[in-house]
Amino acid sequence: RARQPRIFDRIDWFRLLLRHCPPPGSPLIVRARRGDSAAWLFLTVEGREASALANWYTLDFGPVLRGGDAAALIPTILDHLRHKFGYLWIGLEPLTEERAALLTTSPGWITRPSRTSVNWSIDTRAMDWESYWQARPGPLRTTVARRQRNVETRVLTRFDADAWDAYERIYRQSWKPEEGSPAFLRALAGQESEAGTLRLGLALIDGAPVAAQFWLVENGIATIHKLAHIESVRAHSPGTVLSAAMFRHAIEQDRVHRIDFGTGDEPYKADWMDSARPLVRLRLWNATRFSGLVGAARDTASALARRFRAS
């Protein structure tokens, strides 16, 4: 934790994934070191294909770096993968454009980035709660003012078994698809509670929990991992009221400098945030193998066909 400020770059994160909800294939971790710098790429392998050691809980993937010259070691990792294992292609996601760019300069690979999602966020360094809230759309502020009289909110900063059970009940009764791995989330919440980063929000109507949100706050950044509300009480807007309470806590109590809405381009996120950046999938095809060249050509043809149909 002290060496890696980003949760998605930590060995604890990958251990939790492998223990509770491993992606298909076998894990392969490649490390390159030079002096005090090191770089890692965490992959999973099936046959002659490799993918990111990631799944639906991973909001940001990329090479893990430590030290000032770590980025210069990435070509060494990719060269090793190409020579020793001969993979036809590697698929990595979700990556920011900046992290994808670190992987596109290695010789011997044909790289194909494609946009897959969006990451919404807001810089809150120059804001207090009132300035943030007054900058939100009028209908949003009106909804919260009207509904918060009948909705109680709580923000917990330590793991509580009863509160987590309520979160799981709410999720099961929400519009969301079935949770991929409840055990993973529970373990993550317990782990981050010990570290002091957990923020679990609950909204209650007449004393009954009806909406829940799971955030992590660390190094001045609040990341929204999960949110849900019971569909039958949607008209009371408990999720919106709870979001306002969570944002207020992050700005007033945690004094974060950024709030991150994870992945997804749902329209409501623009009401709470002010900037969006694309997330991409990066395919790397082995240019030293005929089958890799064929795969890259087919991938390019498919992308052109999709653009043609879209236009």
GIZI-V418325 format. One record per pair of residues at least 24 apart in sequence whose ideal C-beta (glycine too) atoms are under 7 Angstrom apart, sorted by the first residue. I is the first residue (numbers start at 0). GAP is how many residues later the second one is. Records with the same first field share a line. If there is no record, write none. Layout:
BEGIN
I: GAP, GAP
END
This chain:
BEGIN
0: 194
2: 63
3: 60
4: 214
6: 209
7: 50, 51, 52, 53
8: 55
11: 179
13: 28, 39
15: 168, 171, 172
16: 36, 38
19: 161, 163, 164, 167
20: 34, 159, 160, 163
22: 28, 30, 31, 32
24: 26
26: 26
29: 47, 50, 51
31: 41, 44, 45
33: 35, 39
35: 31
36: 29, 30, 31, 32, 33, 36
37: 28, 29, 32
38: 24, 25, 26, 31, 34, 35, 38
39: 24
40: 36
47: 38, 39, 40
48: 38, 39, 40
49: 37, 40
50: 40
51: 40, 41
55: 124
56: 127
57: 36
58: 164, 203, 204
59: 34, 36
60: 31, 32, 33, 34
61: 33, 37, 40
62: 39, 40
70: 31
73: 28, 29, 32
74: 30, 31
77: 28, 31
78: 27, 29
81: 26, 27, 204, 206
85: 200, 203
86: 199
87: 197, 198, 201, 203, 204, 207
88: 194, 195, 196, 197, 203, 206
89: 194
90: 190, 192
91: 190
92: 188, 189
93: 169, 185
94: 184, 185, 187
95: 181, 183
96: 181, 183
99: 180, 182
102: 179, 181
107: 179, 180
108: 175, 176, 177, 178
109: 175, 177, 186
110: 171, 173
111: 171, 184, 187, 188
112: 167, 169
113: 166, 167, 189
114: 163, 165
115: 163, 164, 165
116: 146, 147, 148, 162
117: 146, 147, 158, 160, 161
118: 141, 143, 144, 157, 158, 160
119: 141, 149, 153, 156
120: 137, 138, 139, 140, 152, 154
121: 136, 137, 151, 152, 153
122: 134, 135
123: 127, 132, 133, 134, 135
124: 132
126: 124
127: 123
128: 119, 122, 123
131: 119
135: 135
136: 134
139: 131
142: 94, 97
143: 96, 97, 100
146: 89, 90, 93, 94
147: 93
149: 55, 86
150: 52, 54, 85, 87, 90
151: 52
152: 48, 50, 88, 89, 92
153: 47, 48
154: 44, 46, 90, 91, 94
155: 44
156: 41, 42
157: 35, 40
158: 30, 31, 34, 39
162: 37, 39
163: 25
165: 36, 43, 46
166: 33, 45, 47
169: 39, 40, 41, 42, 58, 59, 60
170: 57
172: 57, 58
173: 54, 55, 56, 57
174: 56
175: 52
188: 25
191: 24
198: 47, 50
200: 41, 44, 45
202: 35, 38, 39
204: 28, 31, 33
209: 28
210: 27, 28, 31
212: 29, 33
214: 31
216: 33, 37, 39
219: 36, 37, 38
220: 35, 37, 39
221: 28, 32, 34, 37, 38
222: 37, 39
223: 36, 37, 38
224: 37
242: 29
246: 25
END
